Amino acid sequence: MECTVKWGGVDGMSFIAETGSGHLVAMDGAPDGGGRNLAPRPMEMVLLGTGGCTAYDVVLILKRGRQDVRGCEVQLRAERADSDPKVFTKVHFHFVVSGRGLKPEQVERAIKLSHEKYCSASIMVAKTAELTHDFEIVEA
């Protein structure tokens, strides 16, 4: 895996990343740090990547378990350290999983497998942060 990150120039703190798969992603800083608030912050990208990684796992695990999953949303709330490096110290994942006849024990199992075995991002974040989760099931 590879990517290239380029600074937008001397008049701000925006960056453009190009992924190894050829996709472009913009990032920017907060105005108090010289940014212009034009795109997500880099640490927001880490958080959203973690949410995407675990949601992917949960859907895949449920599908492989023959669960009729129709939707999966993850809402993440994170706290960061007060001093540098301002790593994540707590991250809470709230999963909203929809489908037909979903079994709560299967949803719980999928989330645990993701966080403990499959989701590289959440396993890395767990090195500095306490991870917690809950979920709700919505009948489709």
N, C-alpha and C positions, 0 to 999 in steps of 0.2 A: 504494500500500500504506500502511496506517496501523494504529496500535494505540494503546490507552490503558493506562497503567500506574498503578495506585493503591496507595499505601502503606496497609498494614493498620492503622496507628495507633501511638500512642506507646509501647506496651508491647512492641515487637519490631521486627524488620526484615523482615517478610513483605510481599510485594507480589502483587497480582493484575493480570494483563494480560488485556485483551480485544482480540482481533485484529479486523482489519477484516472478516474473514469470520465473526465472531460466536463464536469459540471462546475459552474461558477457560483461562489457564495460571497456576499459582501458582509463586512464587519465594520463597526465603528465604535468609537469611545463616547463616553459621556461628555457634555460640554465643559464640566469642571476639570476634565483631564485633557482638554484640547480637541475633543471630538465634536461632531455636529449632530449626533443622534440620528444618523441616516440609516442605520442598520443595527442588527443585534450586536451586543457586546460579545467578545470572545468567550467569556464564562457562561453567558446565556447559551451559546452554541454547545458548550460541553453539557449543560443541563438538558437541552433539547435533544442532543444526540443520545444521551442516556435514556431519555424517555422513548425515543424511537427504537433504540436497541431492545429494550425490555418489552415494548408493545409488540414488536416483530416476533420475539420469542413466544410470548403468551398466545398470540394468534396461531402461530405454527404448532405449538404444543397442543392447543385445544383442537385444532383441525386434525392432527395426527391421532388424537384420542377420540376421534369421531364425534366431537361435540359440534352442534349446529351453531357456530359462532357467526354473528352477522356484523358486529362492530366492536371496536375496542378504542377507548380513549384513556389517556393517562394524564392526570393533572399532577404536576410536581411543585413542591414548595421546598426551597432550600435556604439554609442559613450558612453564612460564611464566617470565617475567623475575622476578628477585628484588626489583626496586624498581619503584615506580610510574612509569608505568602498567604493570601486570603483564600485558602482552600475551603471547600465545602466541609462543614462540620455536622450538619444534619440534612437529610433529604427525605421527605415524605412523598410517597407515591400513592395516589388515589386512582384506582382503576375503575372504569365504568365499562362493563362488558355486556354486550347485548347479543341475544340469540334466542333460539327456541329450545326450551327444556334444559338449559345449562345447569350442570350440577355444581353447587358451591364448592364441594371438595375438589372437583377437577380444576376449577378456576384458581383456588388457593394453591393447589399443587403446581399448576403452570407458572404462577407468579414466583413461588419459592424456587422452582427449577431454574427459572430465568435468573433470579438474583444470586443463586448459590452456585450455578454450574455453567450456564450458557451466555449470559449477557456480559461481554467483556467490559463494556462501559460501566455498568453498575458495580461490577467486581473491582474495577480500578477505583471508582469513587468511594467504595466502602473502605479503602485503605485509610482515608482521612475522615470519613463521615459515618454517622450512625444512620443506617437506612431503616425506614419503617414503611409499612404499606397497609392499606385496607382496600376493599373493593365493594362494589355493588353490582348486582346483576339486573338487567332490564330485559324483560320478556319482549321479543320482537313479534 
